Amino acid sequence: MNTRRQIIAAIIAITTLPAFAQEKPKKEVLNLFCWSEYVPDSVVKSFSKETGIKVNVENYPSNETMLAKLQAGGKYDLIQPSEYVVESLIKQGALAELNMANIPNFKNLDPKYLKLAHDPENKFSVPWMAGSVGIVVNTAKVKDEVKGLKDVFSGKYKKKIVTLDDNREIVSWALSTLGLPINDITAESLEKAKPVIKGWLPQIKAYDSDSPKDKFKSGEAVIGVVWSGEAAILWRDTKGSGKYKYVLPEEGTHLFIDSLCIPKAAPHKEAAEKFINYILRPEVSKLISKDFPYTNPNAEARKLLTKPELANPASYPTGEPKMEIFKDIGKAAGDIDKMMTDLRSQ
């Protein structure tokens, strides 16, 4: 009888536990803030399946959009800034130092993409993908030889041009055509670039940093200045037929390196480092290249790529093209945005 009473009392005690004591442990979460069309869903799902970590993905179209949300208090665990933004965030003390003990697959990266000026000791960033900004030409519609930016904006292709929706990129193109340094932004250099850009803007049909390749597929654009990965997809989808040609501007262009970084206020730092280590596995990194064929900085993953993937001229350009990495330009970024806003409103 006493035993029965004890059992009943135990059941009552369990069912009257405080609500917090009955709650299941919360599932581990990772908040990933990344570029549009840059992280395959399959990779996110396989990471979640293996680790049990739920990944919330939010996209942005530009570094500036990402920075604005981060500075407004967005609680992200992983971000994908480009090299000059990594440099700026390090200066601001806004990034968490990586625990490399949690990222053993870091060893798979090509040394060419490590210890660069924006993060000399790779304490705060891990390369995701690299690439260039170049010219895509629909050779079925454009019969003239295109060597550089001056050819794109010659006036022959008015309202048939798509460009990135990126103020600093556009300004850098104008500076390149003038033979001026793309990282030396002064009032004088912007004043020289202004009339060049003013002549370009009426020729542009669309600004698109998310998926400029779609403008070629729809026929809206026959030529444009876009990310190399977008050009690589066009080349791949037409099986290298030559319909789409990728040209690195003879004036020079931007070599970008997008990295994974953990904001200092990240609520789930360990989960972020697990994700970084996961994507550095060669077989996983290979999947990223398959969906988004930028230049893969993972040397071990490149060994797994097919011959057609390695032969893609937008992913892996040959020769010795003139390319330069963007540097942090501080307050001059605001001067660029002001000038471009004024020009685009005219």
Buried (B, 14 or more C-beta within 10 A) or exposed (E): EEEEEEEEEEEEEEEEEEEEEEEEEEEBEBBBBBBEBBBBEEBBEBBBEEBEBBBEEEBBBBBBBBBEBBEEEBEBBBBBBBBBBBBBBBEEEBBBEBEBEBBEBBEBBBEEBBEBEBBEEBEBBBBBBBBBBBBBBBEEBBEEEBBBBBBBBEEBBEEBBBBBBBBBBBBBBBBBBEEBBBBEBEEEBBEEBBEBBBEBBEBBBBBBBBBBBBBBEEEBBBBBBBBBBBBBBBBBEEEEEEBBBBBBBBBBBBBBBBBBBBBBBBEBBBBBBBBBBBBBBBEBBBBBBBBBBBBBBBBBBBEBBEEEBEEBBBBBBEEEBEBBBBBBBEEBBEBBBEBBEEBBEE
